Amino acid sequence: MAIISSGVETELIVRYQVGMTAEGSPVFRQKSFSGLKMDVSNEDLYEAATTLFALLEYPLISVSRNNRYDLTQE
């Protein structure tokens, strides 16, 4: 029994710092952008995230990619 995976969508996940606590620890937030095409390159995703955060007041901490696949039996 062979299982076939077919790409459904890519999700861009960005983590950024929104401030500091009273104790001096950083406060982080995360935002996801879903519904992106599977064939978008890693370079394009990273460039989109860094370009977006260059316009915002929050520093970008990390950029992640999450791919979703549907699995079917052959």
N, C-alpha and C positions, 0 to 999 in steps of 0.2 A: 504494500500500500504506500504509494508515493504521496507526499504532501506538497502542494504548490503554494508558494507565497506570492502575493501580488501587492505591490505598494499602493497604499491608499492616500496618505497625506504625510506631510512633514510639519512639525511644530517647532517654532523658534522660541527658546526660553532664555530670558535675560534676567540677571540678578544684579541689583544695584543698591547703593547705600543711600538712605534717606535722612540720616542724621546720627546723633549720638544719644545714648541714655544719660541720665543724671550721673551715673557711675562712670561714664566715659567709654562704654562699650558701643561699638557700631550697631546701627539698626539697619537691617537689610529687608528688601522687598523683592518679589519675583513677579514677572509678568510673562504670560504665554501668548503667542500669536499662532493660532492654528489655521488649518485649511490651506497650507502652502503646498505647492506642487512638489512631488517627489524628486523631480529632476533638477531642482535648484541646487547650485553648487555650494559647498561649504564656504568658499570665499565670498560668494554673493550674500549669504546669510550673515556672515560676520561683518561685512561691509555695511549692510543695512542696519544692523544693530549699532555699530559704532557711529554711523552717520546720524541716526536718530538720537542717540545719547549725547552727541556733540551739541545738539540744540537744547538739551535739557540741563537743569541745574544739578542733577544727581550723577555721581560717578558710576560708571559701568564696572561691575565686579567680574561677571562671567557671562559667557554666551554658550548655550547648549543647543543641541539638535536632537529631536525625538522623532523617529520615523515609525509610522503605524502601518502594519501589514495585515491583510486578510489571508487566512489559511484555509485551503480547500483540499479535499481529497481527490486524487486523480482517478 
